[in-house]
Amino acid sequence: MQVALAAVTKDLNEVAGRINDADLPKTGKELAEIVQRADTIVAKPTPRPRSLLQELGGLITDVTEPVESGITTDHILYRHLSAYAGVASAFAWVADPQPLSAVQRAKETVKEDVDKLRAKEGMHEEFADAVDAFLDALSTYVQKNHPEPLVWEDDEE
């Protein structure tokens, strides 16, 4: 998975790095950690221990918390952080009984943010395009490689 998402992760994080806000590069690093952790989970033999989900959940929370920090929705930073949070939440597919649906829900969640960023043009529009490209790549990866849910230890009981 890391290989499949390498280019879109790099693109998204490069655009975020050009946006003048300290939180975005930090969030980009956290997203790269989520991709790496999810890759580790997917590589584990079946059934996977549910304990693997705790760390992934913590990483996702690290990305989603800044959105809840009191930044108003009319601030452009809110839209960037909210889009990143939506991308991070797409990785809930590893625990979802319908993996592809989880990624599609994340894409629907970020739609408003992406649309508002596109309306700003320039690097904001590039960021919106990178978010879409990332979620499209993740969707393709999940559809191709994991059409069925991952199997976890307590799923077999």
Secondary structure, DSSP 8 states (H G I E B T S, - for coil): -HHHHHHHHHHHHHHHHHSS-THHHHHHHHHHHHHHHHHHHHHS-SSB-THHHHHHHHHHHHHHGGGGSS--TTSHHHHHHHHHHHHHHGGGGGG-SSHHHHHHHHHHHHHHHHHHHHTT-THHHHHHHHHHHHHHHHHHHHHHH-SS---BGGGG-
